[in-house]
Amino acid sequence: MKIAIISDSHDNIPNIEKFLTWAKVNKIDIIIHCGDIADPELIKDQLAKKFTGPIHLVHGNVSNRDLLIETCDEIDNVTLHGDEGYLKIENIYIAFCHYPEVAKDLAKSKKYNFVFYGHTHKPWIEEINQIVVANPGTLGGVFSKATFAVLDTKTINLELKVLETI
């Protein structure tokens, strides 16, 4: 199974469309969004409309929380997890959030194989207590090149991708 991890898309529709096209061609099964979509309507009009698999997301620091909750409740394939999300996929335990400090605390718990976060807009992969902690960067391309990450659950390989090179 292939999981795409995105964050900080900040309503950049051309980047989101390019990513979704790539996701379809590369048979992405699940999308995890680590926050900062900005306009919740983008979930309905872009992400959920063009990607039919499960989409899991958390709050960031730039969207209207109430509107995001209301919008996500209307979409069948979207789950809003609040400030932190937790998934078990093929015996892989995943946590995701928006803030790096929260991610580091989640890794210290040693309950997960992978912890993903956003906010800094800087792609990063490190190990904390033998837990892979990663930031997929900013899909919106804000203050940095547009990036995302892909986790292959069969090979347990996590790879960062630069949008302009795909």
Secondary structure, 3 states (H helix, E strand, C coil): CEEEEECCCCCCHHHHHHHHHHHHHCCCCEEEECCCCCCCHHHHHHHHHHCCCCEEECCCCCCCHHHHHHHHHCCCCEEECCCEEEEEECCEEEEEECCHHHHHHHHHCCCCCEEECCCCCCCEEEEECCEEEEECCECCCCCCCEEEEEEECCCCEEEEEEHHHC
